[in-house]
Each structure stands twice: as structure tokens, then as C-alpha cells.
Amino acid sequence: MNNNKIAILDFGSQLTHLLATEVRRLKVYSEILDSETKADQLKNYAGIILSGGPNSVYEQGSPQMDPAIFDLGLPILGICYGHQLIVQTLGGKVESAHTKEYGKAILHINQSVGVLEDFIADSDTQIWMSHGDDATLLPEGFLCLASTSDCKNAVIGNPEKKIYSMQFHVEVNHTVDGKKMLASFLKQCDLDYSWNLEGFLERRIEELKAEVADKNVFLMISGGVDSTVAFALLNKAIGTDRVYGLFVDTGFLRQGEVDQVTEALKGIGVNNLHVYNGSKKYFTALNSVYDPEQKRKIIGDLFLDIQAEVSDSLGLNADDWLLGQGTIYPDTIESGGTKNSQKIKTHHNRVERITELIEAGKVIEPVKDLYKDEVRQIGRLLGLPEVMVERHPFPGPGLAVRCLCSAPNPETLDSETLKQQDDINAFLNTYGLKGTIVNIKSVGVQGDGRTYRNPLIIEYKNQDDLSNVDAKFTELLDLSTALTNQFNKINRVILSLNSKSINSAQILPAQYLTPERLATLQLADNAFNDLLRKYGDYQKVWQAPIVLVPLSINASADSMSESKSESIILRPISSREAMTADVYQLSFKFMSEFVAAQQNLAVFYDLTHKPPGTIEWE
């Protein structure tokens, strides 16, 4: 019987699993099910949540649901796409929005009813939007419970039938009172609140014993939190004598990271870790490669090649071993890992060869159903020291995905993009700013789908105004959200921290992953992390990618102009679960000290929340 569970129908949102996680944090069991699950299979659940998704409900072939679900008499909550599906299925109307919203918005409470029963009418709260469609006509019996300036029917409900829905995402931290709304819905479902992470750990250990059975595990370790916790969990479940930990030095690790990780693991008694120097192989395999997806595929495939090489050298029988990975849920969902989800980027542990091994039952992923904050808690429960548990997240491909490359003949901006640049500058003029769209692209996530668009550089017309950036930072973040909402050719906004005004910005052709470029990035990354510790920001920042971009700038038109050969982009963010992220504010003093140390590099500050910009640029 499932009458103590919430059924979550997945329509492809990047946040579906986060939604399940937030339900768990409220100590309620939930189960993610296919969007086409029939009503008869749902009748014994306590309630139903319809997730978000990247599609438009009025498009041909968009995910649908069994309309008989509304006849079950169960409490139902719709989020984003689920909100629109409720409206359309029950006789309302959904249309393309005049203004698309990605990021922070202010929700005005009209009525304290249902999911808003714990709110004061005529009050405001911050929410997190990611949509391009609006519910313009409500079904019969539904009330408009809350609105934003650009979305009239942001929260609606039919209290008699206990059906509620909202256009925004309640599950993300940036919807400040989202958990309170979710809790109000769960109260209507007559549930037993008994889920906890300690119980999950006990169950997971027993599950791993059964999954591994009589085999052994060959685990690829990156030194990051995820793979380290996965390593410790496997050791706990099946014993150190049955786990072979391989730490591959790809050449894309942080400065001195091999020694740091090795010593830290030795310090907690790990004696089954082995280091392999594969940097030469990686640089050779990635020679002349500039496409981000191709880079990730090569990196993922080479991990398997090295694993096979080491296995052969040890005489390991492939039939007796499973491949272990420190995959967590965002890796899966961003790689298009559920039926209706869109691929944002292929993670190195979700390349085709890995997927084939998974389908063949030859891969084990101990923490695949968890988010980063949950992985950290599991690490603590396993006794790992804080120095390991609190390390900033670091991607498996390492700095390779923070070192952008360029084609031999980079694309030029089209006329429509240049027209938007003119419109953007008319918009920015009021704020004493000017903007330049750069002819390189980065990955974003907007409306629960993938975007691949250009970044916009903004800079003060009077560079002296930059010294007042501490006071203007909130205004800049609001501008960034407004710009990415209004102009569809961009998905990021970056602020110039350079002391002189930019006269020209040009992408250098044919820039690839080379030891020289990686050394430049390692030095900048190391300097930045040292400053984070010096200024007391390291524990406050959840993650701080430093991105090297083959963007050359000139500060003036004369022959004595100040030029910078490449550019560094600072990306400090606050987050808990990686599916959403807030830009973290560094002080102007911090920024100035970092800029002064970068002699031949231009420096920019990424002002883009997630969404619309992913945490990593690739």
C-alpha cells in the first residue's frame, strides 16, 4: 500500500528529484513516477504532485497525463508545467507569456487559502520563476490566490477539490517560503512524517550489499566530495578488501590537489587508494578539440580506457568487477536522465559508453539519488572529517570544463544579435552602463530546458563608478535578471572589473586545452581560493568556479593600448542542491586585489543566477 506516500509525476523538470528531496526533508516518503501513470495506479497514494518540465502544454507531442487522476478525490499540487497542465486539462487556457521570467520575482498574496493558508493576505514573498508560458484563463471553480507583476495567475486553487498549482518552483531555496507552501499541501494529505537520512543510510548499505553481491568494485575517484563519500560508503558496505579506488590525475586538477587528496584520505585510514598519472594521455586526446560536448565525451571515455588498462595490468577478471562512480542526481538529470527531461550538458559519467555499462548492470553508483548537501550529511554520518566533507564541489572533468576553447573560425554575431545589443544599450544607458555581446557561447537552463547562448559584458561608462560596486551590487543582479528575461540572445551577464574601458573584445581563434592554458587557469584558481580564505568567504561560498575564456580585450584604440591576451571570469555562487544557485557578492576590495594579480588577463564577474545560467559555463 502507498497511502503514506506522495506520488510525483515527472514531466521532465531539472528539479523533479529536488522536489522529492524537499518532500523528504519534510519527513514524508515520495515516489517519482512516469508522467503517463494511470489513475488506477495512483488511487492508493496520499496525494499527487505534478512536476515542472521544459515543454509547452499546447505543443504537439508534449507530455500529458491521465485526466481520470482528477476524479480520484486526492489532493493535487501542480508546479510550473504541472500548473499549466492542470489549467489546460480542466478547461482553462495557457498561452505564450508576453514577458518570460527567469529568476527572482516578488509574489503578492491575494488570499490566504490552501497552500497559502499560513500567509498573510496582501503580503509579499520572494519566489523563483522559470517560464515562458502563462495561464491566461482559469478552469471553473479555481481562484487566483497570488500574482507577480508579470504573471497574474501565479498561484491558483480549487479549495473544494484540494487542487492547487503555481507557476514558480516551490522546491528551490530561492523561493523563500516555498517549503512552507509545500508543507501546507502535505498537511492536506493526511500523512505520517517519518522519513530521515539516517534511515536512508541504513537502507542504502543493505541495498549496496545486495547490488554488489559477490563481485568487487573498481571506483574512479576525483577527490571531490561525491566520489569520496561514495568510496567511504562502499568500504562500509562491502569492506576495503573488495574496493579498488583509482584516483586519476588528468592534468585538469587544481594546483597541488593530488597530494592534498591523497594525504587527506590516508589521514582517515584509507589504504586502498591508487594514483594514476594520465595527464599526457588527456592532453593528447583533447588536442585541437573545442566543442564542449566532445570534450566531455573524450574525458569520460578516457576514464574507462584507463580503468581497463589498470584492470588488465592487475589481471582483474571483468566478470568479477563493477565500475563504481560518485554520480549524484544533478549529474543524471542534467544529462537528460529521465524520460521527459532535456539534456543540459553531458556529464563525464553519463557518456554513451557509461550508459551502455549501466544498462548492462555493470555500474554501481552509491550516492546517485542524493543532492550535494545530502551527500555531505552522509559523509558526516560515515565519520569523514569536515575538511573532506566541506570541500567546494569540483567537476569530474576538473578544470577542463572551466577552460573554454574556440574554433579555428569562431562564429560572428548575426544581425538580430547586433540589433539586440543596440536595444540593450538603450536599456542600460539609464544606469550609466554599456553592453557588449561576445561571440562565444555557454550553457544555460531556462524554462527547465537547455539554452546555448552568448554572454553580455556590461561595464560602467565612467570606470570610477566601479569603486562603488559594493553598494550597487543588488541593482546589478536585478539588471542581470531583467536582461536575460527580456533579451533572448543572451543567457549570462558578466561585469567588467578591468580598470580601463573596453574598446574591443575579440574571441581568439583555435584555442584548445593545452598544458600552458591549464597552468594559467590553475594559478588564477589557486590565487582566488587563497583570497576566499583570506577574506573569510570560503565557507560562505558554496562553489566558486574560475573560468578561462579565449577573450582578448583592448582598452583603447591607440597603438599604446592596454591589451589582455585572455580573460578570467569569476563565478562565486551560493546554493544547497546545485539545481538553483544565487550569485555570491564579493567585496570590491577582494575583487581589486585579485584583478591586480592578473597581469595579462582581463577579469569579469558573472552576475547570472541559476537559472538562467548553469553553474559551470560548459
Residue pairs with C-beta under 8 A, 6 or more apart in sequence:
1 44
2 31
2 44
2 45
2 46
3 44
3 45
3 46
4 29
4 46
4 191
4 192
5 28
5 29
5 30
5 31
5 45
5 46
6 23
6 28
6 29
6 30
6 31
6 45
6 46
6 47
6 48
6 49
6 186
6 189
6 191
7 30
7 31
7 33
7 37
7 42
7 45
7 47
7 48
7 49
8 16
8 19
8 20
8 23
8 30
8 31
8 32
8 33
8 48
8 49
8 51
9 33
9 34
9 35
9 37
9 48
9 49
9 50
9 51
9 65
9 82
10 16
10 32
10 33
10 34
10 35
10 51
10 338
10 339
10 340
10 341
11 35
11 50
11 51
11 52
11 53
11 55
11 63
11 81
11 82
11 85
11 340
12 35
12 51
12 52
12 53
12 54
12 55
12 63
12 81
12 338
12 339
12 340
12 341
12 342
12 448
13 19
13 51
13 52
13 53
13 54
13 79
13 80
13 81
13 341
13 448
14 333
14 334
14 341
14 342
14 344
14 445
14 448
14 579
15 51
15 52
15 169
15 171
15 172
15 448
15 579
15 580
16 32
16 51
16 52
16 333
16 338
16 341
17 32
17 329
17 333
17 369
17 371
18 171
18 172
18 329
18 371
18 577
18 579
19 49
19 51
19 79
19 170
19 171
20 30
20 31
20 32
21 171
21 370
21 371
21 374
21 577
22 170
22 171
22 178
22 179
22 182
23 29
23 30
23 49
23 182
23 186
24 30
24 195
25 179
26 179
26 182
26 183
26 186
26 193
27 193
27 194
27 195
27 196
28 186
28 191
28 193
28 195
29 194
29 195
30 49
31 45
32 338
33 41
33 42
34 339
35 51
35 53
35 63
35 64
35 65
35 339
35 340
36 63
36 64
36 65
36 66
37 66
38 66
38 68
39 66
39 68
39 69
39 71
39 72
40 68
42 48
42 69
42 72
42 74
43 72
43 74
45 74
46 74
46 75
46 189
46 190
46 191
47 74
47 75
47 76
47 77
47 185
47 186
47 188
47 189
47 191
48 69
48 72
48 74
48 75
48 76
48 77
49 76
49 77
49 78
49 79
49 82
49 185
50 65
50 76
50 77
50 78
50 79
50 81
50 82
50 83
50 85
50 86
50 165
51 79
51 80
51 81
51 82
52 79
52 80
52 81
52 82
52 130
52 169
52 448
53 63
53 80
53 81
53 82
53 340
53 341
53 448
54 81
54 340
54 341
54 342
54 447
54 448
54 449
54 450
55 62
55 63
55 81
55 340
56 62
56 84
56 94
56 96
56 132
56 133
57 81
57 84
57 85
57 88
57 94
57 133
58 88
58 94
58 95
58 133
63 81
63 340
64 85
64 89
65 85
65 89
67 89
69 76
70 76
70 89
70 90
70 161
70 163
73 161
74 162
74 189
75 162
75 163
75 185
75 188
75 189
76 86
76 161
76 162
76 163
76 164
77 115
77 163
77 164
77 165
77 182
77 185
78 84
78 85
78 86
78 163
78 164
78 165
78 166
79 165
79 166
79 168
79 169
79 170
79 171
80 130
80 131
80 166
80 167
80 168
80 169
80 448
81 448
82 165
83 135
83 156
83 165
83 166
83 167
84 94
84 133
84 135
84 167
86 92
86 139
86 163
86 165
87 93
87 94
87 135
87 137
87 138
87 139
87 142
87 153
87 156
87 165
88 94
90 139
90 140
90 142
91 139
91 140
92 135
92 136
92 137
92 138
92 139
92 142
93 135
93 136
93 137
94 133
94 134
94 135
94 136
95 133
95 134
95 136
96 132
96 133
96 134
97 131
97 132
97 133
97 134
97 150
97 151
98 134
98 150
99 150
99 485
99 486
100 131
100 132
100 446
100 447
100 485
101 129
101 130
101 131
101 148
101 150
101 151
101 485
102 129
102 130
102 131
102 446
102 447
102 481
102 484
102 485
102 611
102 612
103 128
103 129
103 130
103 481
103 484
103 485
103 609
103 611
103 612
104 126
104 127
104 128
104 129
104 174
104 478
104 481
104 609
105 126
105 127
105 128
105 129
105 148
105 149
105 150
105 151
105 168
106 124
106 125
106 126
106 127
106 148
106 149
107 124
107 125
107 126
107 127
107 146
107 147
107 148
107 154
107 155
107 168
108 122
108 123
108 124
108 146
108 147
108 148
109 116
109 119
109 120
109 121
109 122
109 123
109 124
109 125
109 145
109 146
110 121
110 122
110 144
110 145
110 146
110 147
111 121
111 143
111 145
111 146
112 118
112 119
112 120
112 121
113 143
113 145
113 157
113 159
114 145
114 157
114 159
114 162
114 164
114 184
114 185
114 188
115 145
115 155
115 157
115 164
115 166
115 181
115 182
115 184
115 185
116 145
116 146
116 155
116 181
116 184
117 184
118 180
118 184
119 125
119 177
119 180
125 176
125 177
126 174
126 175
126 176
127 148
127 154
127 168
127 169
127 174
127 175
127 176
127 178
128 168
128 169
128 172
128 174
128 175
128 178
128 580
129 148
129 151
129 167
129 168
129 169
130 168
130 169
130 445
130 446
130 447
130 448
130 611
130 612
131 151
131 167
131 168
131 447
132 446
132 447
134 151
134 152
134 153
134 167
135 153
135 156
135 167
136 153
138 144
138 153
138 156
139 158
141 158
141 160
141 161
142 156
142 157
142 158
142 163
143 156
143 157
143 158
143 159
144 152
144 153
144 155
144 156
145 155
145 156
145 157
145 164
146 154
146 155
146 166
147 153
147 154
147 155
148 154
151 167
153 167
154 166
154 167
154 168
155 164
155 165
155 166
155 167
156 164
156 165
156 166
157 163
157 164
157 165
158 164
162 188
164 185
166 181
168 175
169 175
169 178
169 580
170 178
170 179
170 181
170 182
171 178
171 182
172 178
172 577
172 579
172 580
173 575
173 576
173 577
173 580
173 582
174 580
174 582
174 609
175 181
197 374
197 377
197 378
197 381
198 381
201 378
201 381
201 382
204 233
204 237
204 366
205 233
205 236
205 237
208 233
208 234
208 237
208 238
208 364
208 366
209 237
209 238
211 364
212 234
212 237
212 238
212 242
212 322
212 364
215 320
215 321
215 322
216 238
216 242
216 243
216 244
216 316
216 320
216 321
216 322
217 234
217 238
217 242
217 243
217 244
217 321
217 322
217 323
217 324
217 364
218 244
218 246
218 307
218 310
218 311
218 316
218 321
218 322
218 323
218 324
219 227
219 230
219 231
219 234
219 243
219 244
219 245
219 246
219 323
219 324
219 325
219 326
220 227
220 246
220 248
220 303
220 307
220 323
220 324
220 325
220 326
221 227
221 228
221 231
221 245
221 246
221 247
221 248
221 261
221 273
221 326
222 247
222 248
222 326
222 394
222 396
222 398
223 247
223 253
223 257
223 258
223 260
223 261
223 394
224 326
224 391
224 393
224 394
224 395
224 396
225 372
225 375
225 376
225 379
225 388
225 389
225 391
225 393
226 326
226 327
226 328
226 367
226 372
226 375
226 393
227 325
227 326
227 396
228 265
228 326
228 379
228 384
228 388
229 326
229 366
229 367
229 375
229 376
229 378
229 379
229 382
229 384
229 389
230 324
230 325
230 326
230 365
230 366
230 367
231 243
231 245
231 270
231 273
231 324
231 326
232 268
232 379
232 382
232 383
232 384
233 366
233 367
233 378
233 382
234 243
234 324
234 364
234 366
235 243
235 270
235 272
236 382
237 366
240 270
240 271
240 272
241 272
243 272
243 324
244 272
244 274
244 314
244 316
245 270
245 272
245 273
245 274
246 273
246 274
246 276
246 306
246 307
246 310
247 258
247 261
247 262
247 273
247 274
247 275
247 276
248 275
248 276
248 278
248 303
248 306
249 258
249 275
249 276
249 277
249 278
249 279
250 278
250 279
250 282
250 299
250 397
250 398
250 400
251 278
251 279
251 280
251 282
251 283
251 515
251 518
252 279
252 282
252 397
252 398
252 399
252 400
252 403
252 513
252 518
253 398
253 399
254 394
254 398
254 399
254 522
254 525
254 526
254 529
255 522
255 523
255 525
255 526
256 526
258 275
262 273
262 275
264 385
264 387
264 388
265 273
265 388
266 273
267 385
268 383
268 384
268 385
268 388
274 310
276 306
276 310
278 302
278 306
279 515
281 302
281 305
281 306
282 299
282 302
282 400
283 513
283 514
283 515
285 298
285 302
286 295
286 298
286 299
286 400
286 512
286 513
287 512
287 513
288 510
288 512
289 295
289 298
289 405
289 512
289 513
290 405
290 406
290 407
290 510
290 511
290 512
292 345
292 401
292 404
292 443
292 618
293 345
293 346
295 397
295 400
295 401
295 405
295 513
295 618
296 345
296 346
296 347
296 348
296 351
296 397
296 401
296 618
297 346
297 351
297 352
299 348
299 396
299 397
299 400
300 346
300 347
300 348
300 349
300 350
300 351
300 353
300 354
300 397
301 351
301 353
303 348
303 396
304 323
304 353
304 354
304 357
307 323
311 318
311 321
322 362
322 363
322 364
323 354
323 357
323 362
323 363
323 364
324 363
324 364
324 365
324 366
325 349
325 354
325 363
325 364
325 365
326 349
326 365
326 366
326 367
326 396
327 347
327 349
327 350
327 365
327 367
327 368
328 367
328 368
328 370
328 371
328 372
328 375
329 368
329 369
329 370
329 371
330 371
330 372
330 577
330 578
330 579
331 347
331 349
331 350
331 368
332 338
332 347
332 350
332 368
333 341
333 579
334 343
334 344
334 345
334 347
334 445
334 614
335 343
335 344
335 345
335 346
335 347
335 350
336 342
336 343
336 344
337 350
342 448
342 449
342 450
343 450
344 443
344 445
344 450
344 614
345 443
345 450
345 614
345 616
345 618
347 396
348 395
348 396
348 397
349 396
354 363
357 363
367 375
367 378
370 378
371 576
371 577
371 578
371 579
372 393
372 575
372 576
372 577
372 578
373 576
373 577
376 389
376 390
379 388
379 389
380 386
380 389
390 539
392 529
392 538
392 541
392 542
392 543
392 544
393 542
393 543
393 578
395 401
395 402
395 616
399 518
399 521
399 522
399 525
400 513
400 518
401 616
401 617
401 618
402 521
402 525
402 545
402 546
402 547
402 548
402 616
402 617
402 618
403 513
403 517
403 518
403 521
403 547
403 548
404 440
404 442
404 511
404 547
404 548
404 549
404 550
404 617
404 618
405 511
405 512
405 513
405 550
406 440
406 507
406 508
406 509
406 510
406 511
406 550
407 509
407 510
408 509
408 510
409 509
410 439
410 440
410 507
410 509
411 439
412 439
413 421
413 437
413 439
413 454
416 489
417 437
417 454
417 489
418 437
420 437
420 487
420 488
420 489
420 490
421 435
421 436
421 437
423 487
424 435
424 437
424 456
424 483
424 487
424 490
425 434
425 435
427 482
427 483
427 486
428 434
428 435
428 458
428 479
431 475
431 479
432 460
432 461
432 462
432 465
433 458
433 459
433 460
433 461
433 479
434 458
434 459
434 461
435 456
435 457
435 458
435 459
435 483
436 456
436 457
436 459
436 502
436 505
437 454
437 455
437 456
437 457
437 489
437 490
438 454
438 455
438 456
438 457
438 505
438 507
438 551
439 454
439 507
440 454
440 455
440 507
440 549
440 550
440 551
441 452
441 453
441 454
442 452
442 453
442 455
442 491
442 492
442 613
442 614
442 617
442 618
443 450
443 451
443 452
443 614
443 616
443 617
443 618
444 450
444 451
444 452
444 453
444 491
444 492
444 608
444 611
444 612
444 613
444 614
445 451
445 610
445 611
445 612
445 613
445 614
446 484
446 491
446 611
446 612
451 491
451 612
453 488
453 489
453 490
453 491
453 492
454 489
454 490
454 491
455 490
455 491
455 492
455 493
455 494
456 483
456 487
456 490
456 492
456 493
456 494
457 494
457 495
457 496
457 502
457 505
457 604
458 476
458 479
458 493
458 494
458 495
458 496
458 607
459 495
459 496
459 498
459 501
459 502
460 466
461 501
463 499
463 500
463 501
465 472
466 497
466 588
467 588
468 588
469 476
469 495
469 588
469 591
470 585
470 587
470 588
473 585
476 495
476 607
477 583
477 607
477 609
479 493
479 607
480 493
480 583
480 607
480 608
480 609
481 609
483 490
483 493
484 490
484 491
484 492
484 493
484 608
484 612
484 613
491 608
491 612
491 613
492 606
492 608
492 612
492 613
492 617
493 606
493 607
493 608
494 569
494 604
494 605
494 606
494 607
494 608
495 604
495 605
495 607
496 502
496 602
496 603
496 604
497 570
497 591
497 595
497 603
497 604
497 605
498 553
498 555
498 564
498 595
498 602
498 603
499 595
500 555
500 556
500 562
501 555
501 556
502 553
502 554
502 555
502 602
503 553
503 554
503 555
503 556
503 557
503 561
504 553
504 554
505 551
505 552
505 553
506 551
506 552
506 553
507 550
507 551
507 552
508 550
508 551
508 552
508 565
508 566
511 517
511 550
511 566
517 548
517 566
520 548
520 566
520 601
521 546
521 548
524 546
524 548
524 568
524 598
524 601
525 546
527 594
527 597
527 598
528 544
528 546
528 570
528 594
529 538
529 544
531 537
531 590
531 593
531 594
532 538
532 541
532 544
532 572
535 586
535 587
535 589
535 590
537 572
537 584
537 586
537 590
540 574
540 584
541 572
541 573
541 574
541 584
542 573
542 574
542 575
542 576
542 581
542 584
543 571
543 572
543 573
543 575
543 581
543 615
544 570
544 571
544 572
544 573
544 584
545 571
545 615
545 616
545 617
546 568
546 569
546 570
546 571
547 568
547 569
547 571
547 606
547 617
548 566
548 567
548 568
549 566
549 567
549 568
549 569
549 617
550 566
550 567
551 566
551 567
551 602
552 563
552 564
552 565
552 566
552 567
552 602
553 563
553 564
553 567
553 602
554 561
554 562
554 563
555 561
555 562
555 563
556 562
564 600
564 601
564 602
565 600
565 601
566 600
566 601
566 602
567 601
567 602
567 603
567 604
568 598
568 601
568 602
568 603
568 604
569 603
569 604
569 605
569 606
569 617
570 586
570 591
570 594
570 603
570 604
570 605
570 606
571 606
571 615
571 617
572 583
572 584
572 586
573 581
573 582
573 583
573 584
573 610
573 615
574 581
574 582
574 583
574 584
575 581
575 582
575 610
575 615
578 615
579 610
580 609
580 610
580 611
581 609
581 610
581 615
582 609
583 606
583 607
583 608
583 609
586 605
591 603
591 605
594 603
595 603
606 613
